[in-house]
C-alpha cells in the first residue's frame, strides 16, 4: 500500500499540475523553505511545497489591491467567460485533480472525482449569477427625487480553506468573489495544498489576471494573522472548526472586515416510525460515511424512534460492515484514512467513552492493521446524551444510534447543541415533516434525502455553526456591498 500515492502522482497525465510553488501576483514563488505534504494513509512525504513568510502575504495583498481595480471594471460577462473556462479546465483535468486530492487528503478516488465536478459547478454557477447582481428602484418619499440601489464588489477578499474538501471549498468562495468583481487570496490547509496550487495553475491557463486569484502556502497562524491585520482585505471567508472561527472573527474586528464563517456541525439524523426502513438506512449510510465521516454535514447523532429502532440497528450495522476500508487510490474503497491522526485518535476516544458508559458495539471498533490513521467503520447502539459522542462532533466513521419515543422529545434533544448547521429527517407524514423542519434550529434541513448541497443552495448554519451563506445568490452577496443613490431634482 505504501507506494500507491507516489506511483499515482508519477503517472499524472498532466505532470505540471503537481505544483509545489506558491502563486503570487502571477508568479510562481519558491518561498523561504519547504513544507512536507504527507499521504495520510502511509505517512509518506509525497511533495514539498513552498513555505512563505509574512513578506509574501504583504506582496499578495498589494497585488490583489492593484488587480482589483482592473478586475472590478471588467464587464460581468467577461469575468463570467473566464470563470467558465476555468470550470472547463477543471473538468478536462478531473482525473489528475482527483488523484492529487486523494493522495494528499485520503478520501476514496470516486469521491474525489465527485468533488471536482461539484467544485467546477460553483465556477459555472457564479459565472452566470455575477451577471444578475441586480439593484432596485425605490418609490421616492422625496418630491422630485429618484432612489436606487446597486450591488458593487467589496474589494480585496481572502479565504482560509479546510483539508476535508480541498478543491470545492476554494471554488465555492473564489467563484463568488471573482464573479462579484473582487480579487481573492487563498490560504489552503497545510495538509492539502496541492489541490489549491493545481487550481491556481488552471486559473492561470483560463486567463484569470495576475493578482486576481492567488494561493499562498506557509504557517497558517502567521499568514492568517497578517491577513486579518491588513485593512485592504475587506472580506474574508473561513471553513473549519468553531474554535478557530472564533479566533479569526476576533482578529478581524481590528479592521471590521465582512466575515463569512462555515464552522462545526453536529447533525441530527432523525428517523420516525413511519419512514421507509430501507430508504432511511441508505440515506444514513451516505450522510454518515461520505468523506470517510470527515464532513461537517455528517450525521453525528442518529435518532431512531422506538418502533423502528431494532430493525434499523440491524440493517444499518449490516450495511456498515460491508464498507471497505483502505487507501483511497485502491479500487472499491469506501472509507479512507483520517487526514489528521488527531481525528483518528478522537474517534477511538469516543468509542472507548461510549462503551464505558454502556453503549453497545454492533460492528467495528477494532484495530484494522492498516495504520494509526485508519478507523474501522463502527456502529454504537444505545448511545445516551451524556456520552462524549453525543456531545462532541465526531468527524470520523463512527455512528452513534440513539432511540427516542416522541416528536417533542427528539426535537428537544436534537436542538440541545451549540451547533446548527444541518439536520436530516425521515418521515412519510407530511404534516410532521413541516412541523419538525420548522422547529429544528439548523440552517439546512434535508427531508427524506441525504443529498441537498450544490451551487444553487444557500449553504450555512445557525448558532455557532457560522455566519453568512455560501452558494446561491446569497453567496455572491457576501462579496458585495449595497450602495444607495438618491438623485435630487435640479
Sine and cosine of phi, psi and omega as CSV:
sin_phi,cos_phi,sin_psi,cos_psi,sin_omega,cos_omega
0.00,0.00,-0.45,0.89,-0.22,-0.98
-0.93,0.37,-0.27,0.96,-0.04,-1.00
-0.99,-0.17,0.02,1.00,-0.07,-1.00
-0.81,0.58,-0.82,0.57,-0.13,-0.99
-0.91,0.42,-0.74,0.67,-0.04,-1.00
-0.89,0.45,-0.69,0.73,-0.02,-1.00
-0.92,0.40,-0.60,0.80,0.03,-1.00
-0.91,0.41,-0.65,0.76,0.01,-1.00
-0.92,0.39,-0.51,0.86,0.03,-1.00
-0.94,0.34,-0.32,0.95,-0.05,-1.00
-0.97,-0.25,0.27,0.96,0.03,-1.00
-0.84,0.54,0.68,-0.73,0.02,-1.00
-0.92,0.38,-0.50,0.86,0.01,-1.00
-0.83,-0.56,1.00,0.10,-0.13,-0.99
-0.84,0.54,-0.45,0.89,-0.04,-1.00
-0.93,0.38,-0.22,0.97,0.08,-1.00
-0.94,0.33,-0.31,0.95,0.11,-0.99
-0.99,0.13,0.98,0.19,-0.08,-1.00
-0.99,-0.15,0.69,-0.73,-0.03,-1.00
-0.87,-0.49,0.02,1.00,0.02,-1.00
-0.99,-0.15,0.50,-0.87,0.09,-1.00
-0.95,0.32,0.37,-0.93,-0.05,-1.00
-0.87,-0.50,0.96,-0.26,-0.10,-0.99
-0.74,-0.67,0.83,-0.55,0.03,-1.00
0.80,0.59,0.66,0.75,0.04,-1.00
0.97,0.23,0.12,0.99,-0.01,-1.00
-0.88,-0.47,0.52,-0.86,0.05,-1.00
-0.99,-0.11,0.86,-0.51,-0.22,-0.97
-0.93,-0.37,0.74,-0.67,0.01,-1.00
-0.97,0.24,-0.49,0.87,-0.05,-1.00
0.98,0.18,-0.01,-1.00,-0.08,-1.00
-0.99,0.13,-0.49,0.87,-0.01,-1.00
-0.46,-0.89,-0.25,-0.97,-0.07,-1.00
-0.82,-0.58,0.52,-0.85,0.07,-1.00
-0.90,-0.43,0.77,-0.64,-0.01,-1.00
-0.96,0.27,0.62,-0.78,0.16,-0.99
-0.94,-0.35,0.78,-0.62,-0.18,-0.98
-0.90,-0.43,0.68,-0.74,0.18,-0.98
-0.95,0.32,0.92,-0.40,-0.09,-1.00
-0.91,0.41,-0.35,0.94,0.00,-1.00
-0.95,0.30,-0.49,0.87,-0.12,-0.99
-0.85,-0.53,-0.31,0.95,-0.11,-0.99
0.98,0.18,0.08,1.00,-0.03,-1.00
-0.99,0.17,0.70,-0.72,0.08,-1.00
-0.95,0.30,0.82,-0.57,-0.04,-1.00
-0.94,-0.33,-0.22,0.98,0.03,-1.00
-0.24,-0.97,0.27,-0.96,0.09,-1.00
-0.78,-0.62,0.88,-0.47,-0.04,-1.00
-0.96,-0.28,0.25,-0.97,-0.05,-1.00
-0.88,0.47,0.68,-0.73,0.14,-0.99
-0.95,-0.30,0.96,-0.28,-0.07,-1.00
-0.99,-0.16,0.61,-0.79,0.03,-1.00
-0.99,-0.12,-0.13,-0.99,-0.12,-0.99
-0.88,0.47,-0.54,0.84,-0.03,-1.00
-0.87,0.48,-0.55,0.83,0.01,-1.00
-0.96,0.27,-0.53,0.85,0.11,-0.99
-0.90,0.43,-0.66,0.75,0.04,-1.00
-0.89,0.45,-0.64,0.77,0.05,-1.00
-0.89,0.45,-0.63,0.78,0.01,-1.00
-0.91,0.42,-0.67,0.74,0.01,-1.00
-0.91,0.42,-0.68,0.73,0.02,-1.00
-0.88,0.47,-0.67,0.74,0.00,-1.00
-0.91,0.40,-0.65,0.76,0.01,-1.00
-0.91,0.42,-0.58,0.82,0.01,-1.00
-0.91,0.42,-0.69,0.72,0.02,-1.00
-0.94,0.35,-0.67,0.75,-0.06,-1.00
-0.93,0.38,-0.51,0.86,-0.04,-1.00
-0.85,0.53,-0.65,0.76,-0.10,-1.00
-0.87,0.50,-0.68,0.73,-0.01,-1.00
-0.97,0.23,-0.63,0.78,-0.01,-1.00
-0.92,0.40,-0.65,0.76,0.03,-1.00
-0.84,0.53,-0.61,0.79,-0.10,-0.99
-0.99,0.11,-0.10,1.00,0.06,-1.00
-0.97,0.25,0.52,-0.85,0.01,-1.00
-0.88,0.48,0.60,-0.80,0.04,-1.00
-0.80,0.60,-0.59,0.81,0.01,-1.00
-0.92,0.40,-0.55,0.83,0.04,-1.00
-0.93,0.36,-0.69,0.73,0.06,-1.00
-0.89,0.46,-0.65,0.76,-0.01,-1.00
-0.89,0.45,-0.61,0.79,0.01,-1.00
-0.89,0.46,-0.63,0.78,0.03,-1.00
-0.93,0.38,-0.68,0.73,0.03,-1.00
-0.88,0.47,-0.62,0.78,0.02,-1.00
-0.91,0.40,-0.61,0.79,0.06,-1.00
-0.90,0.44,-0.63,0.77,0.04,-1.00
-0.88,0.47,-0.70,0.71,0.02,-1.00
-0.88,0.47,-0.67,0.74,0.01,-1.00
-0.88,0.48,-0.68,0.74,0.02,-1.00
-0.90,0.44,-0.62,0.79,0.05,-1.00
-0.87,0.50,-0.68,0.73,0.00,-1.00
-0.93,0.36,-0.62,0.78,0.00,-1.00
-0.91,0.42,-0.51,0.86,-0.03,-1.00
-0.96,-0.29,0.42,0.91,-0.10,-1.00
-0.85,0.53,-0.66,0.75,-0.05,-1.00
-0.88,0.47,-0.71,0.71,0.00,-1.00
-0.93,0.36,-0.68,0.74,0.01,-1.00
-0.88,0.48,-0.64,0.77,0.01,-1.00
-0.93,0.38,-0.62,0.78,0.04,-1.00
-0.89,0.45,-0.70,0.71,0.06,-1.00
-0.85,0.52,-0.70,0.71,-0.04,-1.00
-0.89,0.45,-0.74,0.67,-0.02,-1.00
-0.91,0.42,-0.61,0.79,0.00,-1.00
-0.88,0.48,-0.63,0.77,-0.08,-1.00
-0.99,-0.11,-0.45,0.89,-0.06,-1.00
-0.98,-0.21,-0.58,0.81,0.07,-1.00
0.97,-0.25,-0.26,0.97,-0.07,-1.00
-0.91,0.42,0.45,-0.89,0.02,-1.00
-0.82,0.57,0.56,-0.83,-0.11,-0.99
-0.86,0.52,-0.61,0.79,-0.01,-1.00
-0.91,0.42,-0.54,0.84,0.07,-1.00
-0.95,0.32,-0.59,0.81,0.06,-1.00
-0.89,0.45,-0.67,0.74,0.06,-1.00
-0.87,0.49,-0.65,0.76,0.05,-1.00
-0.89,0.46,-0.61,0.79,0.01,-1.00
-0.93,0.38,-0.57,0.82,0.02,-1.00
-0.88,0.47,-0.72,0.70,0.02,-1.00
-0.91,0.42,-0.69,0.73,0.03,-1.00
-0.86,0.52,-0.72,0.70,-0.03,-1.00
-0.92,0.38,-0.65,0.76,0.03,-1.00
-0.89,0.46,-0.52,0.85,0.02,-1.00
-0.87,0.50,-0.55,0.84,0.01,-1.00
-0.93,0.37,-0.60,0.80,0.03,-1.00
-0.89,0.45,-0.69,0.72,0.03,-1.00
-0.92,0.39,-0.65,0.76,-0.01,-1.00
-0.87,0.48,-0.77,0.64,-0.07,-1.00
-0.95,0.30,-0.44,0.90,0.11,-0.99
-0.83,0.55,-0.67,0.75,0.01,-1.00
-0.98,0.20,-0.65,0.76,-0.09,-1.00
-0.94,0.35,-0.44,0.90,0.06,-1.00
-0.90,0.44,-0.37,0.93,0.05,-1.00
-1.00,0.07,-0.01,1.00,-0.05,-1.00
-0.83,-0.56,0.47,0.88,0.01,-1.00
-0.99,0.10,0.96,0.29,-0.13,-0.99
-0.96,0.27,0.48,-0.88,0.24,-0.97
-0.99,-0.13,-0.36,-0.93,0.00,-1.00
-0.50,-0.87,0.34,-0.94,0.10,-1.00
-0.96,-0.27,0.74,-0.67,-0.09,-1.00
-0.94,-0.35,0.78,-0.62,0.10,-1.00
-0.83,0.56,0.79,-0.61,-0.15,-0.99
-0.98,0.22,0.59,-0.81,0.14,-0.99
-0.98,-0.19,0.02,1.00,-0.03,-1.00
-0.89,-0.46,0.77,-0.64,-0.02,-1.00
-0.84,0.54,0.79,-0.62,0.09,-1.00
0.97,0.23,0.09,1.00,-0.03,-1.00
-0.98,-0.21,0.46,-0.89,0.11,-0.99
-0.90,-0.44,0.78,-0.62,-0.07,-1.00
-0.91,-0.42,0.79,-0.61,0.03,-1.00
-0.64,-0.77,0.34,-0.94,0.17,-0.99
-0.82,-0.58,0.41,-0.91,0.11,-0.99
-0.60,-0.80,0.42,-0.91,0.06,-1.00
-0.97,-0.23,0.78,-0.63,-0.03,-1.00
-0.77,-0.64,0.50,-0.86,-0.03,-1.00
-0.88,0.47,0.61,-0.79,-0.11,-0.99
-0.97,0.24,-0.48,0.88,-0.01,-1.00
0.74,-0.68,-0.59,-0.81,0.04,-1.00
-0.95,0.31,0.73,-0.69,0.01,-1.00
-0.79,-0.61,0.26,-0.97,0.01,-1.00
-0.63,-0.78,0.45,-0.89,0.05,-1.00
-0.68,-0.73,0.71,-0.70,0.08,-1.00
-0.92,-0.39,0.92,-0.40,-0.25,-0.97
-0.93,-0.36,0.41,-0.91,-0.14,-0.99
-1.00,-0.04,0.13,-0.99,-0.03,-1.00
-1.00,-0.01,-0.23,0.97,-0.08,-1.00
-0.99,0.16,-0.48,0.88,0.10,-0.99
-0.76,-0.66,0.97,0.23,-0.22,-0.98
-0.96,0.29,-0.19,0.98,0.05,-1.00
-0.95,-0.30,-0.78,0.63,-0.12,-0.99
-0.92,0.40,-0.54,0.84,0.02,-1.00
-0.95,0.32,-0.35,0.94,0.11,-0.99
-0.98,0.19,-0.75,0.66,-0.06,-1.00
-0.93,0.37,-0.52,0.86,0.03,-1.00
-0.91,0.41,-0.55,0.83,0.02,-1.00
-1.00,0.06,-0.77,0.64,-0.07,-1.00
-0.93,0.36,-0.57,0.82,0.05,-1.00
-0.85,0.52,-0.70,0.72,0.01,-1.00
-0.93,0.37,-0.72,0.70,-0.06,-1.00
-0.89,0.46,-0.74,0.67,-0.05,-1.00
-0.94,0.35,-0.60,0.80,0.05,-1.00
-0.90,0.43,-0.55,0.83,0.02,-1.00
-0.95,0.31,-0.30,0.95,-0.03,-1.00
0.96,-0.27,0.22,0.98,-0.02,-1.00
-0.99,-0.12,0.36,-0.93,0.23,-0.97
-1.00,-0.09,0.40,-0.91,-0.06,-1.00
-0.62,-0.78,0.67,-0.74,0.11,-0.99
-0.95,-0.31,0.77,-0.63,0.00,-1.00
-0.96,-0.29,0.79,-0.62,0.22,-0.98
-0.93,-0.37,0.98,-0.18,-0.03,-1.00
-0.98,0.20,0.29,-0.96,0.08,-1.00
-0.86,0.50,0.59,-0.81,-0.04,-1.00
-0.90,0.43,-0.44,0.90,0.00,-1.00
-0.96,0.29,-0.46,0.89,-0.16,-0.99
-0.73,-0.69,0.84,0.54,0.00,-1.00
-0.99,0.17,-0.35,0.94,-0.12,-0.99
-0.91,0.42,-0.61,0.79,0.03,-1.00
-0.90,0.44,-0.68,0.74,-0.02,-1.00
-0.91,0.41,-0.67,0.75,-0.02,-1.00
-0.94,0.34,-0.56,0.83,0.09,-1.00
-0.91,0.41,-0.62,0.78,0.08,-1.00
-0.88,0.48,-0.64,0.77,0.03,-1.00
-0.90,0.44,-0.62,0.78,0.04,-1.00
-0.87,0.49,-0.69,0.73,0.00,-1.00
-0.95,0.30,-0.56,0.83,0.07,-1.00
-0.88,0.47,-0.66,0.76,0.04,-1.00
-0.88,0.47,-0.70,0.71,0.02,-1.00
-0.90,0.43,-0.53,0.85,-0.02,-1.00
-0.96,0.27,-0.25,0.97,0.02,-1.00
0.98,-0.20,0.25,0.97,0.10,-1.00
-0.91,0.41,0.83,-0.55,-0.08,-1.00
-0.90,0.44,0.42,-0.91,0.04,-1.00
-0.82,0.57,0.70,-0.71,0.03,-1.00
1.00,0.06,-0.24,0.97,-0.02,-1.00
-0.98,0.19,-0.62,0.79,0.06,-1.00
-0.74,-0.68,0.88,-0.48,-0.05,-1.00
-0.75,-0.66,0.52,-0.85,0.04,-1.00
-0.79,-0.61,0.85,-0.53,-0.02,-1.00
-0.85,-0.53,0.74,-0.67,-0.03,-1.00
-0.91,-0.42,0.54,-0.84,-0.03,-1.00
0.39,-0.92,-0.32,-0.95,-0.04,-1.00
-0.92,0.40,0.85,-0.53,-0.11,-0.99
-0.89,0.45,-0.71,0.71,-0.06,-1.00
-0.90,0.43,-0.72,0.69,-0.07,-1.00
-0.93,0.37,-0.73,0.68,-0.05,-1.00
-0.94,0.35,-0.63,0.78,0.02,-1.00
-0.91,0.41,-0.66,0.75,0.02,-1.00
-0.87,0.49,-0.63,0.78,0.01,-1.00
-0.93,0.37,-0.63,0.78,0.08,-1.00
-0.84,0.55,-0.70,0.72,-0.04,-1.00
-0.92,0.39,-0.48,0.88,-0.03,-1.00
-0.97,0.23,-0.46,0.89,-0.11,-0.99
-0.98,0.19,0.90,-0.45,-0.03,-1.00
-0.92,0.38,-0.35,0.94,0.02,-1.00
-0.91,0.42,-0.43,0.91,0.05,-1.00
-0.99,0.17,0.96,-0.29,-0.15,-0.99
-1.00,0.03,-0.38,0.93,-0.03,-1.00
-0.52,-0.86,0.53,-0.85,0.11,-0.99
-0.60,-0.80,0.43,-0.90,0.00,-1.00
-0.79,-0.61,0.65,-0.76,-0.01,-1.00
-0.69,-0.72,0.71,-0.71,0.18,-0.98
-0.86,-0.51,0.82,-0.57,-0.03,-1.00
0.20,-0.98,-0.44,-0.90,-0.08,-1.00
-0.96,0.27,0.44,-0.90,0.05,-1.00
-0.89,0.47,-0.61,0.79,-0.01,-1.00
-0.87,0.50,-0.76,0.65,0.01,-1.00
-0.93,0.36,-0.57,0.82,0.04,-1.00
-0.86,0.50,-0.66,0.75,0.05,-1.00
-0.87,0.49,-0.68,0.73,-0.03,-1.00
-0.90,0.44,-0.70,0.71,0.00,-1.00
-0.92,0.40,-0.61,0.80,0.03,-1.00
-0.89,0.46,-0.67,0.75,0.03,-1.00
-0.90,0.43,-0.68,0.74,0.01,-1.00
-0.91,0.41,-0.60,0.80,-0.03,-1.00
-0.93,0.37,-0.33,0.94,0.00,-1.00
-0.90,0.43,-0.36,0.93,0.02,-1.00
-0.86,0.52,-0.57,0.82,-0.06,-1.00
-0.84,-0.54,0.23,0.97,0.07,-1.00
0.76,0.65,0.81,0.58,0.03,-1.00
-0.97,0.26,0.45,-0.89,0.18,-0.98
-0.97,0.22,0.74,-0.67,-0.20,-0.98
-0.82,-0.58,0.71,-0.70,0.23,-0.97
-0.81,-0.59,0.77,-0.64,-0.09,-1.00
-0.79,-0.61,0.78,-0.63,0.12,-0.99
-0.88,-0.48,0.96,-0.27,-0.23,-0.97
-0.92,-0.38,-0.49,-0.87,-0.14,-0.99
-0.92,0.39,0.32,-0.95,0.07,-1.00
-0.69,-0.73,0.40,-0.92,0.04,-1.00
-0.54,-0.84,0.88,0.47,-0.27,-0.96
-0.92,0.40,0.78,-0.63,0.20,-0.98
-0.99,0.15,0.60,-0.80,0.09,-1.00
-0.85,-0.53,0.96,-0.28,-0.19,-0.98
-0.96,-0.29,0.83,-0.56,0.01,-1.00
-0.87,-0.49,0.89,-0.46,0.03,-1.00
-1.00,0.00,0.33,-0.95,-0.06,-1.00
-0.82,0.57,-0.53,0.85,-0.10,-1.00
-1.00,0.10,0.00,1.00,-0.03,-1.00
-0.97,0.25,0.36,-0.93,0.14,-0.99
-0.94,0.33,0.84,-0.54,0.00,-1.00
-0.87,0.49,-0.75,0.66,-0.04,-1.00
-0.89,0.47,-0.72,0.70,0.00,-1.00
-0.89,0.45,-0.65,0.76,0.00,-1.00
-0.92,0.40,-0.63,0.77,0.01,-1.00
-0.92,0.40,-0.73,0.68,0.02,-1.00
-0.87,0.50,-0.71,0.71,0.01,-1.00
-0.90,0.45,-0.64,0.77,-0.04,-1.00
-0.94,0.34,-0.61,0.79,0.08,-1.00
-0.86,0.51,-0.70,0.71,0.01,-1.00
-0.91,0.42,-0.68,0.73,-0.05,-1.00
-0.95,0.31,-0.47,0.88,-0.05,-1.00
-1.00,0.06,-0.68,0.73,-0.25,-0.97
-0.96,-0.29,0.00,1.00,0.11,-0.99
-0.86,0.51,0.60,-0.80,-0.04,-1.00
0.83,0.56,0.55,0.84,0.00,-1.00
0.84,0.54,0.48,0.88,0.00,-1.00
1.00,0.10,-0.05,1.00,-0.06,-1.00
-1.00,-0.03,0.93,0.36,-0.15,-0.99
-0.54,-0.84,0.75,-0.67,0.02,-1.00
-0.90,0.43,-0.31,0.95,0.04,-1.00
-1.00,0.00,-0.05,1.00,-0.11,-0.99
-0.86,0.51,0.63,-0.77,0.07,-1.00
-0.93,0.37,0.94,-0.34,-0.06,-1.00
-0.99,-0.12,-0.69,0.73,-0.01,-1.00
-0.91,-0.42,0.96,-0.29,-0.11,-0.99
-0.98,-0.18,0.98,-0.19,-0.06,-1.00
-1.00,-0.05,0.83,-0.56,-0.02,-1.00
-0.85,-0.52,0.82,-0.58,0.02,-1.00
-0.90,0.44,0.55,-0.84,-0.21,-0.98
-0.80,0.60,-0.63,0.77,-0.07,-1.00
-0.92,0.39,-0.40,0.92,-0.01,-1.00
-0.95,-0.31,0.00,1.00,-0.17,-0.98
-0.88,0.47,-0.81,0.59,-0.08,-1.00
-0.88,0.48,-0.77,0.64,0.02,-1.00
-0.90,0.43,-0.54,0.84,0.03,-1.00
-0.92,0.39,-0.72,0.70,0.01,-1.00
-0.83,0.56,-0.71,0.70,-0.03,-1.00
-0.91,0.41,-0.76,0.64,-0.06,-1.00
-0.92,0.40,-0.66,0.75,-0.01,-1.00
-0.92,0.39,-0.64,0.77,0.02,-1.00
-0.90,0.43,-0.66,0.75,0.03,-1.00
-0.90,0.44,-0.66,0.75,0.02,-1.00
-0.92,0.40,-0.63,0.78,0.02,-1.00
-0.91,0.42,-0.65,0.76,-0.02,-1.00
-0.89,0.46,-0.39,0.92,-0.01,-1.00
-0.99,0.12,-0.17,0.99,-0.01,-1.00
-0.94,0.35,0.69,-0.72,-0.04,-1.00
-1.00,-0.10,0.77,-0.64,0.01,-1.00
-0.98,-0.20,0.68,-0.74,0.04,-1.00
0.18,-0.98,-0.11,-0.99,0.05,-1.00
-0.90,0.44,0.68,-0.73,-0.07,-1.00
-0.88,0.48,-0.34,0.94,0.01,-1.00
-1.00,0.01,-0.06,1.00,0.10,-1.00
-0.97,0.22,0.53,-0.85,0.05,-1.00
-0.92,0.40,0.67,-0.74,0.14,-0.99
0.98,0.21,0.11,0.99,-0.02,-1.00
-0.97,0.25,0.71,-0.71,0.05,-1.00
-0.98,-0.21,-0.55,0.83,-0.08,-1.00
-0.80,-0.59,0.86,-0.52,0.04,-1.00
-0.99,-0.13,-0.22,-0.98,0.02,-1.00
-0.96,0.27,0.32,-0.95,0.19,-0.98
-0.97,0.26,0.71,-0.70,-0.08,-1.00
-0.90,0.43,-0.57,0.82,0.07,-1.00
-0.91,-0.42,0.68,-0.73,0.04,-1.00
-0.88,0.48,-0.55,0.83,0.00,-1.00
-0.88,0.48,-0.54,0.84,0.04,-1.00
-0.92,0.39,-0.70,0.72,0.03,-1.00
-0.88,0.48,-0.67,0.74,-0.01,-1.00
-0.92,0.40,-0.59,0.81,0.05,-1.00
-0.90,0.43,-0.64,0.77,0.05,-1.00
-0.85,0.52,-0.72,0.69,-0.01,-1.00
-0.90,0.44,-0.63,0.78,0.03,-1.00
-0.90,0.44,-0.67,0.74,-0.01,-1.00
-0.92,0.40,-0.61,0.79,0.06,-1.00
-0.88,0.47,-0.74,0.68,-0.01,-1.00
-0.88,0.48,-0.68,0.74,0.01,-1.00
-0.90,0.44,-0.70,0.72,-0.02,-1.00
-0.90,0.44,-0.69,0.72,-0.01,-1.00
-0.91,0.41,-0.58,0.81,0.00,-1.00
-0.93,0.36,-0.38,0.92,-0.01,-1.00
-0.98,-0.21,0.18,0.98,0.16,-0.99
0.95,-0.31,0.08,1.00,0.06,-1.00
-0.92,0.39,0.37,-0.93,-0.04,-1.00
-0.92,-0.38,0.83,-0.56,0.01,-1.00
-0.99,0.10,0.87,-0.50,-0.01,-1.00
-0.97,-0.26,-0.41,0.91,0.06,-1.00
-0.33,-0.94,0.53,-0.85,0.05,-1.00
0.98,0.18,-0.45,-0.90,0.03,-1.00
1.00,0.01,-0.31,0.95,-0.07,-1.00
-1.00,-0.09,0.30,-0.96,0.10,-0.99
-0.95,0.30,0.63,-0.78,-0.12,-0.99
-0.99,-0.13,-0.21,0.98,0.00,-1.00
1.00,0.10,0.04,1.00,-0.02,-1.00
-1.00,-0.03,-0.22,0.98,-0.02,-1.00
0.73,-0.69,0.26,-0.97,-0.12,-0.99
-0.92,0.40,-0.37,0.93,-0.04,-1.00
-0.99,0.13,-0.14,0.99,-0.02,-1.00
-1.00,-0.10,0.69,-0.73,0.08,-1.00
-0.84,-0.54,0.84,-0.54,0.02,-1.00
-0.89,0.45,0.73,-0.68,0.08,-1.00
-0.80,0.60,0.82,-0.58,-0.21,-0.98
-0.77,-0.64,0.63,-0.78,0.09,-1.00
-0.85,-0.53,0.79,-0.61,0.08,-1.00
-0.92,-0.40,0.89,-0.46,0.05,-1.00
-0.99,-0.11,0.26,-0.97,0.05,-1.00
0.86,0.52,0.57,0.82,0.06,-1.00
-0.96,0.29,0.59,-0.81,0.02,-1.00
-0.89,-0.46,0.28,-0.96,-0.17,-0.99
-0.92,0.40,-0.33,0.94,-0.03,-1.00
-1.00,0.04,-0.08,1.00,0.03,-1.00
-0.97,0.23,0.51,-0.86,-0.05,-1.00
-0.83,0.56,-0.63,0.77,-0.07,-1.00
-0.92,0.39,-0.38,0.92,0.05,-1.00
-1.00,0.06,-0.24,0.97,-0.06,-1.00
-0.97,-0.23,-0.63,0.78,-0.12,-0.99
-0.95,-0.30,0.51,-0.86,0.12,-0.99
-0.88,0.47,0.69,-0.72,-0.08,-1.00
-1.00,0.06,-0.81,0.58,0.01,-1.00
0.89,0.45,0.66,0.76,0.05,-1.00
-0.25,-0.97,0.02,-1.00,-0.12,-0.99
-0.99,0.11,0.80,0.60,0.03,-1.00
-0.83,-0.56,0.87,-0.50,-0.07,-1.00
-0.97,-0.25,0.76,-0.65,0.01,-1.00
-0.95,-0.30,0.88,-0.47,-0.01,-1.00
-0.97,-0.26,0.80,-0.60,-0.07,-1.00
-0.80,-0.60,0.83,-0.56,0.05,-1.00
-0.97,0.22,0.45,-0.89,0.13,-0.99
-0.58,-0.82,0.26,-0.97,-0.07,-1.00
-0.95,-0.32,-0.74,0.67,-0.15,-0.99
-0.83,-0.56,0.30,-0.95,0.04,-1.00
-0.88,0.47,-0.71,0.70,0.00,-1.00
-0.87,0.50,-0.66,0.75,0.00,-1.00
-0.88,0.47,-0.75,0.66,-0.09,-1.00
-0.94,0.35,-0.53,0.85,0.08,-1.00
-0.90,0.43,-0.68,0.73,0.02,-1.00
-0.88,0.48,-0.70,0.71,-0.05,-1.00
-0.95,0.33,-0.65,0.76,0.00,-1.00
-0.90,0.44,-0.60,0.80,-0.05,-1.00
-0.99,0.12,-0.14,0.99,-0.09,-1.00
-0.99,0.10,0.89,0.46,0.03,-1.00
-0.49,-0.87,0.42,-0.91,0.05,-1.00
-0.97,0.26,-0.23,0.97,-0.04,-1.00
-1.00,-0.02,0.38,-0.93,0.02,-1.00
-0.36,-0.93,0.77,0.64,-0.05,-1.00
-1.00,0.06,-0.92,0.39,-0.09,-1.00
-0.66,-0.75,0.46,-0.89,0.07,-1.00
-0.62,-0.78,0.49,-0.87,0.01,-1.00
-0.85,-0.52,0.65,-0.76,0.02,-1.00
-0.70,-0.71,0.76,-0.65,0.09,-1.00
-0.88,-0.48,0.89,-0.45,0.04,-1.00
-0.32,-0.95,0.48,-0.88,0.09,-1.00
-0.98,-0.21,0.11,0.99,0.01,-1.00
-0.99,-0.11,0.94,-0.34,-0.07,-1.00
-0.90,0.44,-0.62,0.78,0.02,-1.00
-0.90,0.43,-0.68,0.74,0.04,-1.00
-0.90,0.44,-0.68,0.74,0.01,-1.00
-0.84,0.54,-0.68,0.73,0.01,-1.00
-0.92,0.39,-0.70,0.71,-0.01,-1.00
-0.89,0.46,-0.76,0.65,-0.11,-0.99
-0.93,0.37,-0.70,0.72,0.00,-1.00
-0.90,0.44,-0.52,0.85,0.02,-1.00
-0.94,0.33,-0.56,0.83,-0.11,-0.99
-1.00,-0.08,-0.19,0.98,0.06,-1.00
-0.95,0.31,0.75,-0.66,-0.07,-1.00
-1.00,-0.03,0.90,0.44,-0.05,-1.00
-0.67,-0.74,0.51,-0.86,-0.04,-1.00
-0.96,0.29,-0.37,0.93,-0.03,-1.00
-0.64,-0.77,0.72,-0.70,0.02,-1.00
-0.78,-0.62,0.78,-0.62,0.04,-1.00
-0.95,-0.30,0.86,-0.51,-0.01,-1.00
-0.98,-0.22,0.89,-0.47,0.05,-1.00
0.84,0.54,0.55,0.84,0.07,-1.00
-0.38,-0.92,0.47,-0.88,0.12,-0.99
-0.96,-0.26,-0.07,1.00,-0.04,-1.00
-0.91,-0.41,0.88,-0.47,-0.04,-1.00
-0.51,-0.86,-0.04,1.00,-0.04,-1.00
-1.00,-0.03,0.20,-0.98,0.01,-1.00
0.45,-0.89,0.16,-0.99,-0.08,-1.00
-0.82,0.58,-0.60,0.80,-0.10,-1.00
-0.98,0.21,-0.18,0.98,-0.17,-0.99
-0.99,-0.14,0.54,-0.84,0.05,-1.00
-0.99,0.15,0.99,-0.14,-0.08,-1.00
-1.00,0.09,0.83,-0.56,0.05,-1.00
0.19,-0.98,0.18,-0.98,-0.12,-0.99
-0.81,-0.59,0.13,-0.99,0.10,-1.00
-0.99,-0.16,0.08,-1.00,0.10,-0.99
0.79,0.62,-0.74,-0.68,-0.09,-1.00
-1.00,-0.04,0.37,0.93,0.15,-0.99
-1.00,-0.04,0.05,1.00,0.15,-0.99
0.66,-0.75,-0.07,-1.00,0.01,-1.00
-0.70,-0.71,0.64,-0.77,0.08,-1.00
0.99,0.16,-0.09,-1.00,-0.04,-1.00
-0.68,-0.73,0.47,-0.88,0.10,-1.00
-0.85,-0.53,0.46,-0.89,-0.12,-0.99
0.97,0.24,0.24,-0.97,0.03,-1.00
0.89,0.45,-0.03,-1.00,0.04,-1.00
-0.92,0.40,-0.42,0.91,0.03,-1.00
-0.93,0.37,-0.56,0.83,0.06,-1.00
-0.92,0.39,-0.60,0.80,0.08,-1.00
-0.89,0.45,-0.64,0.77,-0.05,-1.00
-0.90,0.43,-0.38,0.93,0.03,-1.00
-0.88,0.47,-0.37,0.93,-0.06,-1.00
-0.92,-0.39,0.35,0.94,0.00,-1.00
-0.74,-0.67,0.38,-0.93,0.10,-1.00
-0.90,-0.43,0.58,-0.81,0.05,-1.00
-1.00,0.02,0.82,-0.57,0.04,-1.00
-0.90,-0.44,0.74,-0.67,0.05,-1.00
-0.97,-0.26,0.72,-0.69,0.00,-1.00
-0.82,-0.58,0.79,-0.61,0.07,-1.00
-0.92,-0.38,0.87,-0.49,0.02,-1.00
-0.97,-0.26,0.92,-0.39,-0.01,-1.00
-1.00,0.09,0.27,-0.96,0.06,-1.00
-0.95,0.30,0.59,-0.81,-0.02,-1.00
-0.99,0.11,0.00,0.00,0.00,0.00
